[in-house]
Amino acid sequence: MSRACAAPSRAPWPGSSNTRVVTFEMCGNDGLQARSALKEQTGTCNYGVLATAEANCKTYVAAAMDYINVNAYAGVKLKVISNLFYPGYAADNVQSSCRDPGTGATVNLQDKFLPSLARINYWMCEYARLKGFQCADSFADYMGPTTTATVTASSIPRRCATRQARASPTT
């Protein structure tokens, strides 16, 4: 699982007086591990692996931002978190080996992973807004404009239910 902001053993970053910009990214390993775990499942699908990745991401992103806010040099001019993009989008356009607990049918993996990624990215950027960081939208920057997949209202927090996630079928 990805964890950030462990106290460094060398220079007093981010409290060093020459630090002007602090940037970081998180949650990629959480997402990748959940993706792998769901892809490997047989029998009844356990979507809890996605929920756990989302919960861990929220917990540790907030903690990392709090750590940076407490320890960053007062002269820091910019604090930025980069959200996640989805390079495996095209490869995940396949049916699962497991079966949905409600319908008994296999599920399209993109249909499960994209809403989870959207929730993770929402919380990264929401925490950034609440804690004085900027959010670099890597998803929008790297996924390309060729395909638009609509994220449903039930898959992300209500305030963002009408947003669309852009994804390239070539990545």
N, C-alpha and C positions, 0 to 999 in steps of 0.2 A: 504494500500500500504506500502511496506517496505521502510523505510528510515533509514539511518545509520548516525552515527557520530554526533548526537546531543551532544552538550557540556555536559559532565557529571557533576553531582552536587557534586561529592566528589573529590577524588584525581585528580590531573591535567593530567590525561591520555590524549593522548599518550605522553605528554611532560615530564612525570615522569622520573627522571634520572636513575631509575632502569629498565626501559622498554627496552628490547632488540629485541623483536619480536612483530609485529603487524599483526594479521590475522583477516579476516572478510569474511562474505558471505552476499550476497544480492540477491534480485530479486525473491526469492522463493514465497513470498506472492503475488507479482505482477503476476507471472506465474500461481499460484493456483487460484487466483481470475479470471483471464482471462479464464482459463480452465473451471471453474465452470460456468462462464457467458455464454460461448459458448455451453457448454453441456445443459444448461437450455433453450436455444433459441428454438423457434418454428417459423414457417413461413420462411422468407428469412434469411439466415445466415448473421450475421454482423461480419466480420472478424476484424473489427476495434478494438475489445477488445484485440486481440492479438497484433496488431500494437501499441496500447496504452501501453500495458505492456512492450513491447520492448523499446519504446521511454522513458518511465519512468525509466526503468532499466538503459539505457544508460546515462540519465541525472544524476541520483543519484549515480551511480557507479563512474562516473567521478568526481562528487562533493565530494564524500567520499574520494576518493584517493587524490584529491587536499587538502582537509582538513587535512588528515593524513600527507601529505608531508609538509604542512606548520607548523603543530603543533607537529609533532613527535620529540622526543628527538634526538639530533644529534648522539647519540650512538646506535640508533636502527640499528641492523645488518640485519634484514630481514623483508620485508613487503610482505604479501601473501593475495590474494583473492581466495576463493574457488568458482568454478562455480557450476552450478546446475546439479543434476541428475534427473531421471524421474521414480520414483517408481510406478507411475500409468500407465506405458507403456502398460502392458497386459490388464488392465481394459479399456483402451481407444481404443482397437481394436474392435470398434463398430461403427455403423452408427449414424450420428447426427439425432436429431429431427427436425432440420431446413434444409432448402434446399439452395444449392449453387445458388447465384444470376445469375451466367452465364449459368449453365446447368439445373437448376431446380431439380437436383438430390440431395439426401442426400450425405453426405461426411463421409469418415472414419475419426474419430477424431484423431487417431494416425497420419494420413497423414497431418493434420493441425497443431497439437501440436509439433511434432518432429522438423520440419523446424524452427518454432518459437523459440523453445528451443535452437536449434543450432545457430541461429542468436544471441540470448541473450548470450550464452556462448562464441561465437566468440568475441563479443564486450567486455565482461568482460576480456578476456585474451588479447585482443588487447590493451585495455586501460592499463592493467597491464604492457605490454611491453613498451608502450609509457611513462608511469608515474613511472617507476622504481620499479614495484612490480613483484613478481612471481605469476603464476597462477597455483593453485592446480586443476587438472582435475578430479573433483569428478564424472563427467559423466563416464569417462573411468574407474575409480576406482570401482564404485559401480554398473554399469549396466551389467557387465559380458560379456564374449566373445561368448555366444552361438548363438546369432542372429546378423546379420549385416544388417542394413537398410541404403540404399544409400540415401543421401540427394542430391537433384537435384541442378543444377547450378542456377536455378531461385530462389531458396529458401534462399540462403545465399550469402554474398558478394563474388564477383568474385574471389578474391585471395584464397578462401577456397572451391571453388566449387567441387573439386575432393575429399575432405575429406569425410570419412564415419563416421557415428555415430553408435556406438555399443549399442545394447540394448538387454536385456534379456527378453524372453517371460514369465519368471516366477516371475517377479517383478511387 
